[in-house]
Amino acid sequence: MSEEKEQTGAAPKRMSLKKSSSSNAAMQGTKKVQVEVRKKKIIVDPKARKAQLEAEALEKKAAEEQAAKEEQERKAKEAAEKAAAKAAAEKQQKAPEEKSAAKAEVKVAATKVAVKPKSAPAPHKEKEEDKATAELRKAQEEQQKRKSEEEAKRLAEQARKLAEENEARWAAEEAARASDDDDDDSLTSQYVREAEARQEREAENRGRHRDRSGTDRRGSNKRFEEAEQQNNRRQKGGKAGKGVKGAAKLNQQHGFNRPAAPVTRDVEIGETITVADLAAKMAVKATEVIKCLMKLGEMVTINQVLDQSTAQVVAEEMGHKVILRKENEIEEQLLRERGGSISEATMRAPVVTIMGHVDHGKTSLLDYIRKSKVAVGEAGGITQRIGAYHVETRNNGITFLDTPGHAAFTAMRARGAQCTDIVVLVVAADDGVMPQTLEAIQHAQAAKVPMIVAINKMDKPGADPQRVINELMQHSVIPESMGGENQFVEVSAKTGMGVDELLEAITLQAEVLELKAVHDGMAEGVTIESRLDKGRGPVATVLVRSGTLHKGDTILCGLQYGRVRAMRNEKGQELNEAGPSIPVEVFGLSGVPSAGDEVTAVSDEKKAREVALFRQGKFRELKIAKQKSAQLASMFKESNASELKVVLKADTQGSVEAISDALLKLGNEEVQVKIIGSGVGGITANDATLAAADSAVIIGFNVRADGPARQVIDSESVDLHYYSVIYDLIDDVKKAMSGLLKKEVRENFIGYAEVRDVFRHPKYGAIAGCMVVEGVVKRSAPIRVLRDNTVIFEGELDSLRRFKDDVSEVKQNNECGICVKNYQDVRVGDRIEVFEKVEVARTLD
């Protein structure tokens, strides 16, 4: 501390909040003292803080217990005093009444004595009356005292019970408060403690600013209390608006609030969940979830997908309750609500699939059975879609599925074999076993269904059924006459020979199989074929397997759902219901389903919609995953193959599948077909725009382009092709792909020239004197220089002369002078080979 010159009346300098500052303050006398003020640095130790809080809590609890005990004693004392005062008051109140009663009795006695003056006085009677009055008064006093004591005891008991209840309640509240403090202390992070220290420093600084006039903080607190009391008086006096405004202004100071205790939530977790979604369900930041996973040894990002077990561990680690959900839980619940049982099953009609090679007479045989002419109206005379027909017979009837025989319709044949009970293999007697015949056998054996062989075209002169039997036996199809399990029937679709025997064989096989199904209950089936009708929307051909499908039922069909608005059979007749083994066309779906999708009737349309949307989302995710994997594979695989981009539209879903598979099989290492868009229905403007943007070819199979699509096609000059027969479509695509192939370059030999002598020219260098020994030598053609049958140079001619004249070619057995361009090492005996390059177009065959 240093002394300065003596200055009286000087005001002290203002104190600052810097790290170190000095101030002069006037003291008594003439001596000046320099005061150094340093900012207090608050360091909060979490353990010391916690110990301090625990000590304060214990002190507070002891003080509250002492206060509660004193309050209980005070209340009991007050209750006893009140009871005694009440008893004394009642006694004083009843004393005048008793005196007046005694006086009245005395008067009555005197009146009786006055009425009978003749009778002599009886002193002993008066004494008895006084004694009775005293006893009565004494009994009344004892009764009153007893009542007062009972009332005092009751009040004391009530006070004791109240004190015990208050003490128990205060103890519970104190315990809860202590546990909350412990939780807060344990959950208080370093950042919270720093914020508390910062708040305390700011409060201290504000206090210093207010105290610079010499007053301490108690004065400021007193002013604050006075201002608050003044505001309260204003509010009571009617100036509520100003009081509220003043109170709001005084309470505008922001105070730090400690974070609340963590909330335990019920977290529903599906089979997969992203880190961001898991954090949102737990109401925490995604960084907290990532931090927890890092502690568990998992390095993840915010968009990474977690499996169910990992997400469960993380949620439980963070103190939440986990509820595991299956993603298809609604679907399973919806399917569990279906009715029907095995005990209700009854006999049903068999489902028979007609399979075989193309042009072996499958549709013609079915037309004869149905007495119709379907084959006449088919494009190219071949079946290109799967058809379902029901034929009534003497028993329950038979349902036939007609499958295509072309090689491109493998998926349709496989789908027909999976939906059927019996397979009828049609083989032409004059043609024998063909590739699609073998494929049909493989599908039937894979589906494990019995097979009946119909040897067709027996009316032709060259029919040889024994040859067919021998060829089929080579592929494990043994007739019953030779100890096998397959029935062989010789038929003719043209004359009708053997058709009845074929139907009897089918009926016999169905009886052996004992085909049964539930007739009463919700329907279940499979989609045979689907298409997009211009006037009716999506149409699906459904084969009912069990139950009964009614008009108005809600059905779930693969990725689509809807309510059955109408049902028709193969003849176009309206139906109100369809039982097992009955094929119908269903209208009212939300979209075109895929062929082969399961059809299920459900009771709740809302749940059906949820299941359909869930399936669409899964299908979209699977599609995106396949695209990503294909892109990743293409990144590491260099391919210079040309692509023929195609937008394919067809009339049915089965045709789209068959044509897509056939086109994708046409490619090789150099050229490939890329289908950038496909669908069922007519060609729309969106299809034309897509084709124009990617320079693709539009192929329409049994469909046409609408008006807006034709305008886009004409304006953008898009290549559009219509087809009704799959042969023509595949042939044209082959030709287009052949045009994308690089032409093959071939070398054709023209002639040889033998070097006889070499001359040196100052301008041209070495000039070879040659004799054309074979063919012709052309100046414009490339050449090779051979020495000992080894190529030592390849290039072109600089000049070709015959005598002194420049010529374009020299024929055989003529001499000439040849100057090779950029080559001077020509020697005697070398041979000059002349050739030309020819480009040859290639094909895919």
Salt bridges, closest charged atoms under 4 A:
GLU3 OE2 - LYS31 NZ 3.73
GLU36 OE2 - ARG38 NH2 2.96
GLU71 OE2 - ARG74 NH2 2.20
GLU78 OE2 - ARG74 NH1 2.57
GLU98 OE1 - ARG137 NE 3.97
GLU151 OE2 - ARG154 NH2 2.21
GLU157 OE2 - ARG160 NH2 2.12
GLU164 OE2 - ARG160 NH1 2.59
GLU173 OE2 - ARG169 NH1 3.61
GLU174 OE1 - ARG177 NH1 2.59
ASP185 OD1 - ARG258 NH2 3.20
GLU196 OE2 - ARG258 NE 3.18
GLU204 OE2 - ARG208 NH2 2.77
ASP216 OD2 - ARG218 NE 3.01
GLU268 OE2 - ARG325 NH2 3.40
GLU288 OE2 - LYS291 NZ 3.96
GLU327 OE1 - LYS618 NZ 2.78
GLU329 OE2 - ARG325 NH1 3.70
GLU331 OE2 - ARG615 NH2 2.44
GLU337 OE2 - LYS607 NZ 3.32
ASP367 OD1 - ARG370 NH1 3.98
GLU392 OE2 - HIS390 NE2 3.11
ASP421 OD2 - ARG348 NH1 2.85
ASP430 OD2 - LYS460 NZ 3.27
ASP431 OD2 - HIS360 NE2 3.06
GLU439 OE2 - ARG413 NH2 2.42
GLU439 OE2 - HIS443 NE2 3.60
GLU471 OE2 - ARG467 NE 3.20
GLU524 OE1 - ARG338 NH2 3.65
ASP533 OD2 - ARG536 NH1 3.63
ASP553 OD2 - HIS550 ND1 3.57
GLU574 OE2 - ARG568 NE 2.98
GLU577 OE1 - HIS550 NE2 3.47
GLU585 OE2 - ARG531 NH1 3.15
GLU598 OE2 - ARG545 NH1 3.58
GLU605 OE1 - ARG563 NH2 2.79
GLU621 OE1 - LYS618 NZ 3.89
ASP651 OD2 - ARG385 NH2 2.24
GLU657 OE1 - ARG415 NH1 3.33
GLU670 OE1 - ARG842 NH1 2.79
ASP687 OD2 - LYS649 NZ 2.66
ASP719 OD1 - HIS721 NE2 2.86
GLU744 OE1 - ARG746 NH2 3.65
GLU747 OE1 - ARG784 NH2 2.73
GLU794 OE1 - ARG784 NE 3.59
GLU796 OE2 - LYS821 NZ 3.47
ASP806 OD1 - ARG801 NE 2.78
ASP825 OD2 - ARG787 NH1 3.93
ASP825 OD1 - ARG827 NE 3.40
ASP830 OD2 - ARG787 NH2 2.90
GLU833 OE1 - ARG784 NH1 3.07
ASP845 OD1 - LYS734 NZ 3.96
